[in-house]
Amino acid sequence: MNIGFIGAGKVGCTLAKYFAMCGFKIAGFYSRSYQTAKEASEFTQTYAYSTLADLVNSCDCLFVTVPDNQIKIVWLELCHLPIKNKWIGHCSGLLTSKVFCDNTSVHPFAFSLHPLYAIYDRFDCYQNMPKAYFTLEANRNFIPQLQTFFSLLNNPIATLCARKKPLYHAACVMLSNQVIALAQIGVNLLTQCGLDSEFSEQAWRPLFFDNANTVHQVGIIDALTGPIERGDIETIKQHLAVMPTEFKDIYQQLSLILLNISRKKHPNSDYRQLELELLP
């Protein structure tokens, strides 16, 4: 089965390269920018198509790897081409296979395959894909065929129902994008301490990386440390007293979540006074 990619950005380049390494047959790319498609095809040693029709005619399976707000636009173009028996998928964490729908029904061979990985670069991230997990969503009757086809990947792949995708995507954002926001808050606070900006930009990294690795190694509950776990009310009071107004609510809300984790770790400890201190 020949796979073609519509869109030659970060996701398209990464998956095409990785799929080829796993033994899939990659035909090539079509993009609004032929130059972008050419760069992707050279990277993956495939072909750059000058028209969408040429790509469709050469492929049995099409991956629409464009931004979410462009997927429906591409689909409307595909509807004018011979796609009746083609497999058509996208890699959105939020949208479902139902985006590939005409006036009456969803395309019978529509699917979404989403990697739980923050793909940040066109030409480097493929190296990290062997450790990524995937979720697969499609019509129930089509799932077995897809599972067989994607078994060439050694990655764990879980099936996901369409109605759960918004919640699933929110979870992914919390675990990736929102963590970046917390890192930025921490760096801002270090800078406000009067520390050299270069020091602040570098010093937090071992703390951040090693803690993330500990969570990975031993799990959320066992990785927990700090004043919330200790029930250190005086330290929390001092934090709240100096916390900039724009970050105070975030600090309190996250601390309340950590407090609930602490109760699981130390079920015999009394955190009631600390909870009262943290409530808005």
Secondary structure, 3 states (H helix, E strand, C coil): CEEEEECCCHHHHHHHHHHHHCCCEEEEEECCCHHHHHHHHHHHCCEEECCHHHHHHHCCEEEECCCHHHHHHHHHHHCCCCCCCCEEEECCCCCCHHHCECCCCECCCEEEEEECCCCCCCCCHHHHHHHCCEEEEECCCCHHHHHHHHHHCCCCEEECCHHHHHHHHHHHHHHCHHHHHHHHHHHHHHHHCCCCHHHHHHHHHHHHHHHHHHHHHHCHHHHCCCHHHHCCHHHHHHHHHHCCHHHHHHHHHHHHHHHHHHHHHCCCCCCHHHHHHHCC
